[in-house]
């Protein structure tokens, strides 16, 4: 047998799957759209950034399309799911990734009701509506995946604003409750929770060199040294949870933070054990 003939065909982890990715026009969502497509999925990119979303769909080509969707509006979300079913006949993966930041770090005394409303409306409201309408079509299918982007702030305090933290803790609570309800239908529900990662949401207007330097500085603040967390790293964690490799994983908050939330180096640094 020749060396060429003995090579196994490339395995695609999402072959034949249909996935919706909200917030798919930039950042983690855009990385997930590309990765899911590479792994064989038919991908529906949902966002309000029409030019960016359509450009990604055009670039990826076959089996990728863009649908305008404001996740705070239920008719938009319902239409997104219905359009996907009409086009592909099913929905396997609903990745509720769309999210916003409210402001830079600050005291609760400086936080406005508008800050809270914006975070809750997009981060929690969008996740809730996405899950609701995904469940509407998945329950009859009796299988599928609902996935959320939460945040490492659900594991350790002080990483974000209060409004953002409140919204992301609520997303994690929603995921746990959904895992309880939807397990009887064979539907898995999980979160992927990123440590600080620069995306279009938090690096708008920054030069590429500045972004690269910020990525290095942010990673050095973490526990796991020698690696730099990028959006693709979160997309790869989402890929695992979306794939059949995680067939018995439900109700999990997969925190991608290089161990930051489980390590407190303060004493070691004080004793100068850690350089």
N, C-alpha and C positions, 0 to 999 in steps of 0.2 A: 504494500500500500504506500502510495507517495505521501510526502509530507503535506502536500496541498490537500489531498483528499481526506486526510485524517483530522483536519481542522474542523471543529464543530461550528455550525452556523451561529451567527451572533444572536444572543438572547436579548430580547427587548422586554423590559419588565412591565410595561403597560400596553403590550400588544393587544389591539382590539378594544381597548378601553376608551370611553368618552369622558372628557374632563372639562369642567368649567373652572376658570381661575378669575376671581374678582380682583380688581387692582392689578390686572395682568399687563398693563402697558408700561410699567417701570419697576425698578427695584427687584424685590424678591419675587413679585408676581411675574415679571418679564423673564427672570431666570428660570422660574418654574415652568413657564409656557414653553421655553426652548427645550428644557430638559425633558419634560413630559412628552413633547413631540418627538425628540430624539429616541425616546424609549417606546415609541409606537402608538401613543395616544392620539386620538382626534381631539383637538383643543379648541375651546371657545374662550377667547379673551374678552373679559368684560371690564369696562372702565369708563370714565368720563373724559379721558384724554384721547379724543378721537384720532388725531393725527398720529400720535405715538402708537396707539393700539393697532390702527390699520397698517402702519408701516411694519410693525412686527409680524402681523398676519401675512402681509405681502412677502416679507423676507423669508419666512418659514415655509410659505407656499401651501402645497396640498395638505388637506386635513386640518388646517388652522383657519379660523375666521374670527372676526371682531364684531362685538355687539355693544352698542352704547348702553351703559347701565349706571344709573345713580342708585347705589345700594340703599340709600335712605328712603327711596320711593318704592312702595310695594308693587305698584303696577309695572315698574321697570324690572324688578327682580322676577316677578311672575312671567313677564314676557321673555326674559332671558332664558328661563328654564323651558318654557313652552317652545321657544325657537329652537333650542337644542334638541328637544324631543322630536320636533318636526323634521329637523335636518338629519339627525342620526338615529332616531328611533329608541334611544335609551340615554340614561345618565348614570355613569358609574362613580365618578368622583366629583364632589362639590368642594372646591377649595376656597373657603371664605377668607380671603387674604387682604381685601381692601381696608385701609386704615389711614388715620391722620394723627399728626401731633398737634397739640394746642399752642404751645409756647415754649420758650426756653425754661430751664429750671427756675423755680421761684417758690416763695412761701404761699401757703393756702390763703394768707391775708391778701395776696396780690391776685389770686385767681378769681376770675369772673364767672358768673353763671353761664355766659356765652361760651367760655372755654369748656366748661363741663358739658354743656349741651352738644357742642360740636363733637367732642370725643365719644360721648355716649351715642349720639345719633349715627355716626359712621361706624365706629369700631364695634359697638354692641348691637345697635339697630340693624346695621347691614349684615352682621353675622347671624342675627336672629332670623331676619327675613330670608337670607340665603338658605339657612338650615330648614326653615319651614317649607319653602317651596321645593327644595331638594327632597325632603321627606315625603312630600305630596306624591312624587313620582317614584321614589325608591321603595316605599312601603309595599305597593303592589308588585314591584320587582322582587321583593324580599332579599335584597342584597345591595351592597354598595358602600361607599365611603363618604363621610362628611368630615372635613378637615378645616381647622381654623389656625390662623396665625395669631398667637397670643403674645407673650413677652416674658423675658427673664425676670421682669419686675414682679411676676407672680410667685417667684421663689425667693427673692431677696428685696428688702425695702431700700428705698433711696435712689433707685436707678432712673426715676422718671418724675414727671409732674404728678400731682395728685389726681388730676382729671384723667390723665392717660392710664395711670395705675388702676383707678377705679373701673375704667371701661374694660381693661384687659383682664382684671380679676373676674369681672362679670362674664367675659367670654369663656374663661376657664370653668366657671360655675355652670354656665349654659352647656358646655361640652359634656361635663360630668352628668348632668341631668338627662341630656339627650342619649348618652351612652346607656343609661339605665332604661329609658323608654324604648329605644329603637333596637336594642340587642335582640329582642324577640323576633324581629324581622330580618335578622342577619346583617344589619347595618352597623358598621364600625364608626365610632366617633372619637377623634383625637385632636390634640393641639400640638403645634410646634412653636416653641417659645425662644426667640432669638435673644442673645446678648447684643450689645451695641454693634450695629452694622450700618455702614453708610449706604443710603439708597437715595433715589431721587427725592424722597420725602424730606430728608434731613440734610441734603448736601446741595440743594438747588443754588446755582450761581457760583459754586466753588470750582476753581481750576483743577484739572486732573492731578497736577503735582501736589496741590494742597490736599486733595482727597486721599491720595496715596500716603502722604505724611500723617494725616489724621487716622487712617486705618492702622498704621504701624503704632502710633501712640495709644490708640484705644486698645489694641491687642496687648500691648505691654502692660496695661492696667489690669489685665485679666490674670488668671492663674496659669493657663497652659501657654508656655512660651514656645517660640519657634514657628508658630502658625498665625496667619492673619485671617480673621473671619470676614468672608465676603457674602454677598447675596446668594451666590451659587451654593455655598455651604448649607444655607437654610433650605434652599430648593432641594438639595440632595436628601436632607432629613425628611422633607415633605414627600419626596419620591418614595422613600422607604415606607412611610405610613400609608401612602396611597396604593402601594403595590400589594400583590398577593403574598409577598414575603412576610407581611405583617398581618396575616390572615386571622390570627387570634389575639390581636392587640387592639383593645378598645378602652376608652376612659383614661388614656395616657396623656400626660403633659410632657412632651419630649423637649427638655430644656437644652438648647445648644449654646452653652456658655463656657466651654472648656473647663468646667469644674468651678467656675467663679462663685456660684451660689452655695457651694458646699465646703468652701475653704476660707478660713479666716487667718491670714498670715500676719496679723498685727503683732502678736507676741513674738513670733519667730523673727520678724524684722526688728523689733525692739531689742531682742537679744543678739541681733546681728548674726543669727544662724543662716538666714537667707540674705544674700547680697542685695 
